[in-house]
Amino acid sequence: MSETTSTQTAGSCGPACEGESLIIEVIGKSSAEGHSFRIFDQRNNEQQEWLENQVSLDEPGNSLLHVWPWKAQPARNIWLDIDAEEGAPVRVPLFDAVSATERQMEKQWNRILPLVPLTLIHDPEPEPGHPNEHLVPVRPGFIYVFRKGRLWRELEVRYSDSRTMEFLDIRLTDYRNSDESCLTENRRPAIGKPQQAIWMPVSEMNRSHLCEFQMAFSEVQWSSRRVAYLETSDSARAERCQGLKGPEPAPEVASQLSDRQTPGHLISLLQLPEMSFREPYLEQHLPKPWSSVYDLRGQYAKNLYGQARKEAQAFAADKESGEDAWEAARYRDAPLRRAPAARAAAFMDETSGAEENSLWQTLESTEDILSAPREKGYGGIILKDRLFRLRHCLIEALEAQRFLTSLLEAIGQKPHSDSAQVVYRLMGPERLGGQANPLHRYLEEIDTSRFSPLHAHLLTAQRQLAREELAGAQKQLVDLVRQTDNQVAMADLFSLSGADYLEGFALTRDLFHVLALDPNSCDHLARSAPTSEAQVRDANDLVLKIVGDGSDQPLHAMLFPPEQSDEVGSAATESGNRAECGDGRCRPADLEQLPDQLPQPDEVQTLTAAVPDLQAREPTLRPPATDGQGARPRSVGKCPDGRPQCRPTGLDYPRAARPGVRPGHGVNRNRPGIHPQSQWPPALLRRIPEC
C-alpha cells in the first residue's frame, strides 16, 4: 500500500473534524516517495491493513503529515517499508506503542527527519578566520545505523549517473535466521530503491529518539563478524560510531558553526557551500580536498597543477625568476603548500616534455549535490571518516618522497652531474671528519646563492621543498596513528574476509614505511635537516611501540596473532568466531588459506584484492578518456567492466588502476628508488610476518 492510495484527499478534513487521530510528521517537502507505513499490533503479529488504508495526507508548510483515524484504537506499532528494486520492501521497525495524538501547531509528537550524511575534512593549517574542519558529502561506501545497540539499517552510498548522491538499503532480514541472530553473509547487496536521504525517527509520542541511535560511515561493507562484534560490545560501538546529537535543526534556520564541526550533530543544510560529489582518489593528492568539492566547475586540480608547472618553469628559467618563485612558495598561504603530488607531477612532466597530465585534468562541471535535499528541507548528519584522513596524509608523505626521488634522479641524468656533486660535497662542508675542511675556502670563489648555476644544477630549492613536505607529512601521520581511535577504524579492513583481508596489511605497510623514514637522510646532497632528530625518533618509536611484544596498541592485535599457546585461545582466534574476530584481530588461518582462494570479481570490494583479477581480464588499464573538450567525467563509482559500484571504498577504479599505481591507495608502486622495507629498523623486520 502506498500513501497515495489514501481514501481521503489531503486537507479534506483538517484539525477541526479530525477527532482522535494518529499523526506522523515527515519533515521536508514531497517526502513520501519510496516509503510507506505499516501498522501492527503490539506483538507485531497482525498487520492492520484496514487501518492503513484510511490514511490521509496533509502538507502544512515544510512537512508532510500522515493522519489515521484512531478513535478507540489501542496502542500499536508502526513499521516503515522502503521500496525495493526486487522482492519485498525493506521493512524496519519505526515506532512502538503509539496512540492517538492531538495535532500540534508546529512539531507533531511523532516525527521523522530525512538526513543526508556528511563528513569533515581536516585542515591542519587553517588560514586566519577560517575553520579547521570543512563539511563535504560522504564518499561512496556504506552507512550503518544502530538502534538500541542493534543494527537497524545498512545502506550503500552511491553516486548516480545523474550526478546525485543516493542511499540504497540492504534487506537485513535476508541475512538473519531470527531477530536475534548474527548476519549470515559477509557480502550483502543493496536492493532498496535509491533515496535522496535516510529517514530517521527523531521523536515518538513527544519523546526524543535521538539517544537510541548511533551511526557510522565505512568505506567498505562490514563483514558479518564486524557487525556482530559491534552489536555485542557497547564500548566498541561507541568508539566506532557517532551518537546522534540534537537539537533538531529548524527548517529555515542555519546551524551554528560549532554544530557544523561536531560529529554526530544534526544540522541544517542551509548556508552550506555548494558541493559536487566526491573524487576520493584525486582528493588524496590535493592539499585542500574540500576546495575541489566546492568547485562545481571542476577547475581546482587543473589550476593547482598549472601553478606547479609555472613554479617548475620559474625554477628552471633564471636566477631572478627562481627567487621570485621561491619567495612565493614560502608564504604560509601559498597554493602549493602541502601539494607535493602536484609538484612531482609538474616537475616530471616538465622534464619529459609532456603537455598535460591524465590525473590533473578539468573535471566535468556539475550541479550542487545538496540542492534538492536543501530545497526539500532535509537535515544533515555529520559522520567521521577516519580512514580518508589517514590515507590523505599518507599520500602526501609518499608523494613528497616521490618528488624528492625524481629530483635526485634528474640530477643524476644531467651532464657533468658527477662533477657538480663532487664539488658540492667536498667543498660545501666547513668540516670533514671532525677537522676543518681545507677545500671549503675555495667555495667563496663560486656563486653559491640559491639559484646559482651550481644550485640550479643540483635543484637545491626544489629538494628543500620536498624534504620539508616529507617531514611535515610524517609529523602529521605520527599524530594520527598515535590516536588509537584511528587504529580502531582500521579494524573495518582487518575484519574483511577472503582476499579483501589483505587491504588492512597493505595500508599498514605504507603507514609503517613513512613512520620508519628519516627525512634527514633521504637526500644525500642536503646540508640542512628539515626536522629534528627527536621527531624522527618519535616516528620510529611509534612503529616499534605498535609491533613490540606485549603492545597494548589496537593495531598490534590486528597484525600479530596472540602469543598464548593454549588450544582454546588458538582455536577461538583461528576459527573466525564472528563476535570475537570483529575487532580486526589477526586471523592466521585465514591468511594461510589466501593462496588457495582465487577471488571472484563479484566477491571483492578492495583494489588490493581486485587488481590481480582486473589485470588478468584487461592487461592494459588506461586512464578514462576526456569528454572531447578536455574535461574528464566525474567518477560515478563504476568498475571498468561497467558493473556499478563494485568498489564502494570511494576510490575511482579507472584512476586508481592506472599502470604504475599501487592497488588500493593510488600510490605509485614502481616509483624508482623507493624500497619500503629497506629503511625499516631490524627489530621491526623481525616482527613483520610474511603475508
N, C-alpha and C positions, 0 to 999 in steps of 0.2 A: 504494500500500500504506500503510495506517495502522498505527501501532504497536498498535492494539487488535486486529489480526488475528494477533497473536503465536501461535506454535504451542505456547508454554509459558505456564503460569499464573505470575503474579508470585509469587516466593517458593517455587516448587515444587522448586527445586533448592538454590540458595544457594551460599555460598562453598565449602562442604566438597566438593561434587561438581561444581564449576564447571569445573575443568580450565583449559586455556588459553582465555582469553576476551578479547574487546574490550569495554571498558566505557566508556560515555559518560554522564556525570552532568549532569543538568539541575537546577540549583538551584531550589528552590521546590516547593510542593505543587501537584499536578494541573496540571503544566506542559506536557503533551504535546499538548493540543488545538490543532488547526490546523497542526501541524508534523509532519514525518516525515523520517527519514534515508534517504539513498540511498548505496549502496556501489558504487564504480567501481574499475577497475584504475588503476595509477599514471599511465597515459596518458589516462585519462578517456574511453576508447573503449568499454568494455564494462561495462554495468551488471550487478551480481551479485545478481539478484533472488532466486536460490535461497538466498543467504546472508542477504539482508534478511528473508526470511520466517521465519528461525529466531530472531528476536529474542525475548527475554523481558524483562519489566519487574519491577523491584523498587523498593519505596518505603521506604527506611530513613530515618525521621525527616523532615527538611525538604527532601528532594530525591528525584528520580526517576532510577533507573539503567536504562539501556538496555544489555542484555548480549547479545552474539553469541558462539557457539562459534567459536574461532579456531585450533583445532589444525592445525598445519602450513600455515597460511594465510600468504601473502606480505603485505607491506605494501600497504595500499590507501588510496584517497582517499574521504573522506566528504563528501557534499553534503547541504544542507538544503533540503527542499521546504516552502514556505509555501502553504497552501491559497488558491486564488483564487476570486473570485466568478464568473468566467467564464474559459474556456480552461484552458490548462495551469497547473500550480502555478508559483509564483515559485521558481526554483532558484538557489541561491548556493553557492559552494564553502565548505567548513567546515574540514576537517582534511586535511592532506597526509601520505601515507605513514605511517599509523598501523598499529601492530601489536599483538600480544597484550599485555595489561596485567594485573597482579595486582590483586585487589581490595584497596583501602586501608581502614583503619579510619575515616578521616574524609574527606579530599578525594581523589577519584579523579583519575587523571592527565589525563583528557580531560574538561574541564568547560565548561559553558555557563551563563552568568548572564543571566537576563532583566532588562533595565534599563528604568526609567521616566525619560525625560528631564525634568529640572527646570532652572530658571534662577534668577538672582539679581536682585532689585530693590534698588537702592542707596538708602540713607538718608543724605543729606548732613549731617543734623543729628541723629545718634542720641542718645537720652537716656542718661544715665549708667547703665552696666551693661547696655546693650542693644547688639546687633551693628549694624554699618553695612551689612550685606548680609542680605537676607531671602529664603529659599527659597520659590519658588512653582512651579506647573506651567508648562510652556511654553505659549505661545499657539497657537491653530490656525496651522498653517504646514507646514513641511517639515523633516525630519531627513535629513542627509547623512552617510553612513558611508564613509570611505575606508579601504582596506586595502592597505598597501604602496604608497601613492600612487595607487591606482586606486579609482574609485567602486565600492564593493561593494554598497551598498544605498541606496535612496532611498525614504523613507516619508512619507506625508502624515499630519499630526496633525489629528484631528477630535474634536469634542465631540458625542457621540451624543444622540439624543432621550431615552435612558435615563440621561442625566447621568453618563456615563463618558467618560474620555479614551481614544481609540482610535488605533491606528497601522496604516496600510494601505500595503502595499508596492506599488511601481511595478515592473513587469516590465521591467528594463533591457534584457534580451536582445531585446525587441521593437524597440529603438531603436538597436541596434548591428549593423552589417553583418558584423563579425567581432569576435573577442575584443579586438583592439587598436584598433578604430576609435572615432571620436568618436560621441556621440549624434546621431541624425539629426533629432530633433524638439525644439522648444522647450517644447511642452505635452505632458505625458505623464500621462495619467490613472491614478490608483491603482486597481488591480484586486484587490489582496490582500484576504482576509477580515480584518475588524477583529481586532486583537490587543491585549491589555492591556499588553504590554511588548515590547521588542525583544531577541530572542535574540542574545547576543554570546559567541563562543568566547573564554574567558579563559585557558585552559590547554590545551596539546597535548603529549601524552607527557611530562607533568610540567614543561613549559617554559611560562613566562608568555607569553601572546599580546598583552598589552595594548599593547606598544610598536609593534605593527603597525597600530594603528587610530588614526584621527582622526575626530572627529565635529563637526558644526556644526548649528545651528538657523538657519532663514531664514524670514522672514515671507512670502516669495514663492518660487515654484518657480524654481530657477535655469535660465537659458537653456542651450542646448547649448554655446554659446561660453563661458559662465561655467564649466561643468563641465570643458570641455577645457582651459581656462586653469589651473584649479586642479590638474588631473591632471598638467599639464606642468611647473608651477613648484612646486618643493618649498618655497621660501621663502614664496610667496604662500599656499600651503595651510597652512603652519604658522602664518601670521599670521591667517588667517581661521578656522581650525578649532582644536579643543581636542584635544590628545593625551590618551589615557586614562592615568590615574594610579592606581596601586594604593596599598595592598594591597586585595585583595578584601574587601568588608565581611563580617564574621561574621554568620551568620543571626540570632543572638539578642543582638547587642551593638550599641548605638547608636554612631554615628560621632562623632568628636571635633568640637568646634565649628570648629576650624581647617579640617578636611576639608570641613565643610558650607559653607564660604565660599570654596572653591578651585575654579575652573572646571576641568573635566576629571577631577575626582576621582570615583571610585566610592564611594557612600555607602550606609549602611543607611537604610531608611525608618522605622526605629523612632524614637520620641520626636520625630518631626517634627510640627508643628502640623496639626490637621485643616484641610483645604483644599477650597474649592469650585473649580469651573473658572473660567477667566479671563473677564473682561469688558473687553477691551482698550480700547475707546472710552471707557467710563466711567472706567476706571483712569487714563487720561491726564489726567483732570480732578481727580484726587484727590491730596492731599498725601502720603498713605501708602497706595499701592495694595495693599500686602500685607495691610493691615488689612481691606480689603474681601474679599480672597481667603480670609482666615482666619475670616471671619464667615459661618458657614453659614446663619444666619437672614436674611442679606441686608439688614441694617439700617444698615450703616456709612454709606453715601452719604446715605440718608434722614436719619439723625441729624446728619450734618455739615451738610446743608442746613438742618435745623431750627435748629441752633446759629447758622448765619449769619443766618437770619430773625430770631432773638431779638436778635442783635447789632445788626442794622439797625433793629429796632424801638426798642432801647435808645438808640441814637444819635439817633433822631428824637424820643424822648419828652421828656426834660427834662435839665437840666444834671447832676443827681445820677446818673441812670441812665446818661447818656453817659460820665461819668467812670469809673463802675464798669466799664462795658463796655470802655472804653479801657485801663484798668489790666489787665483780664483778657487783652486782646489782646496786651499787651506781654510776657507771660510766655514764656519760652523753649519751654515745652512746651504752649503754647496750642493747642487742637484746630484752630483756623482758621489757624495759621501755615502759610504756603506753600499757601493754599487760595483763590487769587483767583477761581477759577471758581465756587466755592460762594458767595463774597461777591457776585460780579457777578450771579449768578442770583437770589440773595435780594434784593439791592437793587432790581433791575429788577422783580421780582415784587411787592415791597412798593409800589413806585411805581405799578405798573399795577393793583394790587389783585388779582392772581392768587392763588388759594388754594394751588396746588401747581404743581410743575414736572415736565414729562414726563420729563426725564432723571433727576432726583433722587428716584427712587421706591424703595420697598422691593423688593428682588429676591426672586424665588421661593426659598424655603428649599430646601436641597439636602443630600445626604449627603457624607461625606468622600470626595473623589475618589481618595484614596490608600488607602482602607480595604481593598479587595480585593487590590491588589498587596502591601500590607503584611502581610496575613494569609497570603498565599502565600509570603512570604519573599523577594520580589524585591528587587533593589537599585535605586539611583538613579544617574544620571549628570548632572553639572552642566554646562550649556552656556551660553555667553554670548548675550545678546540686546541688542546694542549699539543697534540702531535703536529699540527701545522706549524706552531711556533717553534717546536724542536727542529722540524725539517727546514724551515726557513732560515734559522740561524746556522744550521749545519751546512746548507748550500752556500751561504755567504762565506763561511770559512773555507770550504773546499774550492770555491771559485777564486778566492783570494790566493790560495796556494797554486791553483792552475794558472792564474795570471802571472805569479812570480816565476813559475816553471817556464812558461812561454817566453818571458823576458830573458831568462838565463839562456835558454836555447837559442833565442835570436842573437844574443851577444856572441855565442859560440860560432854562429854561422857567418858573422861579419868578417870581411878581410882584415887582416892584422889584429884579430881579436886576441891571440895569444900574447902579442907584444903589449897591447894596451893593458891586459890583465897583469902581466909581469911588472910593468911599470907601476901600476897602481898598488899591487900587493907588496912590492919590495920598497917602494919609495913612500907610500902612504903612511904606514905606521910610524909614530915617533919613536917607538921602542920595539926591538925584536929580541926575543929570548931573554927579556929582563934587562937588556943593555940598550943604550942609546943607539938609534939607527943612523949610521953614518950617511946613508943614502937619502935620508929624509930632507936634508938641506937643499938637495937639487930640485925638490918639488917646488921650491919658491920660484924657479925659473920657468915653471909651466903654469898656464892658466888653469886654475882648479876651481873656478866658480861652477855653480850647479849645472849650467848648460854650456860649459866649455867643450871644446872638441873631445877631450878625454872623457868627461862625464856624459856627454851626449852619446858617445860611442858605447859607454857602459850602462846606459839607460838608468842612471842613478836616481833620478827623480821618480820615475815610474816604479822602480824597485822599492823605494822607500814607501810609496803609497800602498803597494801590495803588502809589504811587511806589516804596516800599521793596520791595514784592514784585517789581516790574518790574526794579529794579536788581539784586536778588538772583538772579532767574532769568537775567538777562543774564550775570551773572558766572559762574554755573554752566555756561551754554551755551558761553561762551568757553572754559572749561576742557575741555569735552567735544569741541568742534570742533577745538581745538588738538591733541588726541590723534589722531595720524594713523591709529591702528587704527580709530577711529570713522569717519573719512573712507573708509578702505578698505572698511568694511562697506557703505557706500552704493553700492559697485560692484554689489551684488546688484540694485539698482534700475536703475542706469545700463547694465547689460548685458542688460536685458529687451528684447524685440522688439515691434514694432508699436506700438500706442497706449500700451502699458504703459511704453514707454521714457520717457514724459513724467513718470512718477512721481518719478524722481530730480530732475528740474528743479523740479518742484512743491515738493518738500521743501527743496531748496536755496534757492528763492525765499524761503520763510518763515524759514529759518535766517539768511539774509543780512539780511532785514528787521529781525529782532531785534538782530543784531550791529551793524547800522548805526544803531540808535536812540541817542538821547541822553536817558536817563531824566530828566536835569536840566531839559530843555526841553519835556518832554511836557505839563507842567502850567503854563499861563501865569499862574496865580494863586499858584504856590508861592513861598515866601520862603526856603526852605532846600533844599539839594541832597541827594538821597538817596544819592548816590555821588560819588566823586572824579572829577575830570577825567581822571586817569590811567587809571581803569577804562574810561571811555568811549573814550579814545584806544586803549586796548588792544583793545577790541572792534572798533572801526572799522578799526584797523590789521590785525587778523586777516583781515578781508574783503579788504582791499587786498593782503595778502600772498598770499591764495589766487588772486586774479584777476590779479595783476601779471604782466607779461611775464617769461618765464623762471622762473616759480614752480616750486618742487620739491614743493609740496603735492599729495598724491594727488588731491584734489578738482579741482584746476586742469585736469588732463588729461581729466577727465570732462565739464567744462563747455566747453572750447575745443579745437578741432582743432589738431594740431601745426602749427607755423609753417614747417615745411620745405616747400620748393616743388618738390622733385624728384618726378618722376612715380611712381617706385616706392613711395616712402613714402606718397604720397597714395592710390595705388591700394590699398595694403595696408590703410590705415585705412578707406576707404570701402567696400571690398569685403565688410567684415564678417567677415574671417578669424576663425574661431572661437577659435583659441588666442591670437591677438593682441588681439582685442577683448573677451575675457572679463575684462579688468581694469577694464572700465567706461569706457574711453576714448571721447571724443566721436566720434560717427559722423554727420557732416554729411549724407551721402547718405540715411541712414535718416530723419533729421529732415525733409529735403526731401520725402520720399515720404509723410509722415504725412497731409497734407491730402487726398491722393488715396486713402487707405486708410480705408474705413469699418469700424471694428471690429465683429466679430460677438460677441454676448453670451457665447458659449462659448469665445471666444478670449482674453478679457481676464481679468486677475486683480487689477487695482488699481482703486480707485474713481476715480482721475483719468481712467482710460480708460473706465470703465464708466458713469459718471453721465450723459453725453450720451445713451447708448442707454436708460438707465433712465428718464430724463425723457421721452424720446420715447414709450416704451411705457406709462408711468404718470406723467402730468404732476403729479399731486398725491401726493407721497410723505409719508405720515403716520408719526408715531412708533407703535410697536407698542402695542396695547391692553393694559390690565392684565388680570389673571385674574378680575376682578369683585370682588376683595377688596382692591384697592389694591396688589397685588404684581405686578410685571412679570415675565414669563417670562424666565429667563436665556437668553442667546444660545446657540444651538447651531450657529452658523456657516452659516445658510442665506440664500440670496438672496431678494428679495421675490417672485420668481415660484415659489418653492418648491424650486428646484434646490439640492441640498446642496452647501455649501462651495465655491461658485464664487468666493468672496472669501477665500482662505486667508491673507490678511495678518493676520488676527486682529481686524480692525475689524468691528464688528457692523453689517451693512448697514442694518437699519431705523433704528438710532440715528444712524449717520453720514450717512445720506442724507435727513435732515430738511431742510425748507425753510430756507434761510439758513445751511447748513453747507457749508463748502468741501470739495470732493471729496478724499477720501484721508486727512484728518487730523482731522476733527471741529472745524475752526476756523471761526468764523462769518465767512463771506465778505462778508456785507453789513453788518458792524458799522459804524456811522456814524463818520465822522471819521478812518478809518484808510486811508491810501493808501500801501501798502508802498514803492513806488519814490520817493515824494515826498521821502523823507528820505535817500536813498542819496547818497553823495558823487559829484560829477560824474565823477571818474576811474572809478568803478565803473560808472556808467551807460554810459559809452563802451565798456566791455568786455563788457557783457551782451549776448549775441546775442538776436535776436528769434526765438524758437522758436514 
